[in-house]
Amino acid sequence: MMLQSRKNLGEILKKLYGYAVPDLYPKLEMGSRPLKGTEAEDFLKAADLKALPPLFYGGEQGLGLVVKDGAKFVPNPAADIAKEVLDYLVGEHGYGNKESRTGKALEKKFRGIGYGWDRDMLRLILAVLFRAGSIEITHGGEKFDSYQEPRSRTALVNNTAFKSALFTPVKPIDLPTLKRAVESYEDLTGDTVDMDKAAIADALKKFATEEVKRVLPVEAQVMAHCLPVLNAVEEYKDTLTPIETGTADDCVTILAGGGASLKAAHNRVRRIADSLDEKGLLVFRNARRAAGEVWNLLEAQGHTDLQPPVETIRELLSTESLFDSLSSIKVATQEILGAFRTLYEARHADRSEQFGAAIEKIKGREEWTAVPETMREPVLGPLQSRCCSEPHLPDGSTACKTCGATLGQMESDVAAVGGLFAQVVAQIQKITWTDSKKVKRVRVAEFFTGSVETEDQVKQAVGRLQDHLLTLLSEGVKIVLE
């Protein structure tokens, strides 16, 4: 009799629960799934969302928390259970309620009447919303908007931290915007990234950090060489700062709305950097020399026909587009340097020919054979040093690297070849003179003062010179005429 009563009571209670639970917990079934307790952390750490337990996908036992978008799997904040929690957060946030959005208040809400969900289920849903970029988490005085920040996960895996954490809805970024951001990132870097707000932001922040490291030395070189592209480099660097310090939403917005301009600035600075190697800097140095010192020398020699390429170089070197005009700069530079080389080599050859002839004339003198071998090279030094056979004139240089003679020096040398020849002859006579006679140098010009205009003036000057020479000979002096 008693056993029959107990059996009847159990059936009554079972029927009672069958009627009461659906009324009291109409959304229990939505979040009633067996969990092991680590799902939230596993989901946030997962590098690939295609290999999760069946719970995450669609199907009879699945919650549809992850969906496939193209070839990628992404969080689905529109899943029924995720939308239930997100709608509640949006409503409370809209009313300005803060206390109702803490982990403690949410657990009370969704474990209570109407839901009956387990805490681990609630944390899993919040993890999906967080990774999808639908909510932000504030914990320990810090706001987190990226699931890839390890410290952001504490609020979803630690019970104490969960209770005090604040969950705030953010304006969701739609899939088309995320897709544009991904495409811009891939176009900018050539790398791929998941269509996930946090993943996009993390990848872009890393890119910005590396770019700043690359830009700083470029900026230093531009300043050191006074190139007119400093504004372009600084503007690009300034666009990287908001990326490094911005939120995930900021990063996605920058890529989706300004990816093209970011890429253009990146490519421009990269082109500048590539042109600042030793070869590129040599182009600028030669161009400046061509339009400066070399042009001044050519202009002094009457080569005014080279004014147009000079103006071209000066104009291009003063504009921000100079790195786009390197070929034009090179052509104009070579035109000027080529003209200077032609002029310089002609002067150099003329000087070498005249001093070479002077050397041969010295070697043909009778007393040359009496000069000791060890003294011949020093004696010929004043002539030999000016007899450089082949000019070594690198682009942009204004003097031979072998002899160091400039155009002006070569002109002076040619004008002085007679005097230098006389000095060498005098040196040879001094070395080879063997008797006790004194050597006296006589400058012929001293006997021809002023202008000579008549035959009588010539005879008088020659007579004075003759008398002086005869007097010296009578005194036993050897005469060297200059």
Disulfide bonds with the S-S distance in Angstrom:
none
